[in-house]
Amino acid sequence: MTGNLLVRLSGVMSSTVPPPASSVPYLDVHDVTVAYHRKPVLWDIDLTIPEPRLVAVVGPNGAGKSTLIKAVLGLVPLASGQVRVFGRPVSAERRRIGYVPQRETVDWDFPVSVLDVVLMGTYGRLGWFRRPGARERACARACLARVGLQDLAARQIGQLSGGQQQRTFLARALAQQADVYFMDEPLAGVDAATEKVIISLLKELRDQGKLVVVVHHDLRTVPQYFDHVVLLNMRVVASGPTEKVFTPENLRRTYGGRLSILEAAAEAVQHPERTRGERAP
């Protein structure tokens, strides 16, 4: 990702408009198809999430998980379909949407400090012609404190560990003060302490009335971390509350009988307390 794209994807601050009435879905994806070089990657995606949830999007490699996030955000073109947030086109609600991309897509050599990256989350409220002031810097520092990086504010982003970089992008998302967050594998490659911090913050956002949609790869932790799951393999195989949707049968339909994966997932479904004990710091 180039520096300019890093700034563009930093998102925008939320508006002061409160979350909508419960009758208006937070997210509504209807009949969405995405194709690369005329080859469908996502096919006829229908997905509605009506209220605040902590949502896991899971599926095998190549299932279109990251593409789904990018399609919702308007970062890749749709071959068909539409996406609405709070009943309106995404373009009309960008100030209420936050995004955390995959770490691999970011140019970590770009010469910005940790504080600069988090300040990018305030750009939407400021517009392009105003510079962040004391208020925005105070907000950014408070967000860094929430992820435990307040002492690293002046460090160049490329000098951080992988877990610290992920925390920085989470702090930037918090600075956006959005109502809907999309996060592409925020737990990938982080240590147990960072994972605990991230999940705690994501649950806090949900409890504050936010929708948090997370591309996730570790099936063992889905029952522990998430209250809603989307099983995806080019199409939506199943979507709904984790306790109803995250079943061995649905997992077999999603993963096509990959035994090692399914055995680990089945263990998590049948004995979530064991997984919880394994992940405890």
C-alpha positions, 0 to 999 in steps of 0.5 A: 500500500502506498502512503497515499493509499494508507491515508485514504484507507484511514477512514473518517470520523463518525458523524454525531448522528446516533445509531439508527432505530433497530428497524433499520439494519446496520448492514444489508448486502443484497445479491452481491457478485464480485468477479476478477478477470471475469471469474466470480470470487463472490456469488449472489451474497445476501447478508443482513445484520440488523443490530450491534454484533461482534461478527466473525467471517470465516471460510477456507482460503480463497473463499472471498472473505477479504473480498467481501470486506472490500466489496462492502467498503467499495474498494472493489467494484461490484458486478451486481448487487448493492450494499447499504449501511443504516439503510443508505448507500455506503458512500453516504455513510462513510463517516460512520465506517471504520476499516482495519486492513490486513497488515501485509497490505500496508507499506510499513516503511512509509515515514510516519510515526505511530501517533501520525497513523492514529491521527489519520482516523480523525481526518474525516471530521477535519476535512482535507484542508484542516490540520489536526490540532490539540483536540485531535492529538489528545484523542489519538493519544487516548486511543493509543493508551487504550491499546497500551501503546502510549509510550510508543507514540513517536516511534516510526511505524515500521519499527514496531513488532507485528502485534504493536502494528496491529494495535496501532491500526486498532487505535486508528480505528478507535479514533474514527469513532465509527458505528460500523467497523470492518477488520481484516484478520486483526488477530493474525500473527499477534501474540496472546497478550495482543489478542486479549487486548484486541478482543476486549476492545472489540467486545467493548465496541459491540457493547457500546452499540457498534457493529464489528465485522472481523475476518477471522481464521482460527475456528477454535476461538470463534465460539469464545470470541464472537456472537455472530458468524458468517460462514463463507465459501464464495457464497454465504453458506450460513449466517446467524448467531454463533450457537446456532450457525457454528455447527459441524454440519455447516462447517463441513458444508463450508470447508468441504470435509478438511478433517484437521480443520473440522476436528479442531472446530468440532472440539471448540463447538462441543467443548468451548471451555477447553478452548477458553482455558487454552487461550487464557494468558 
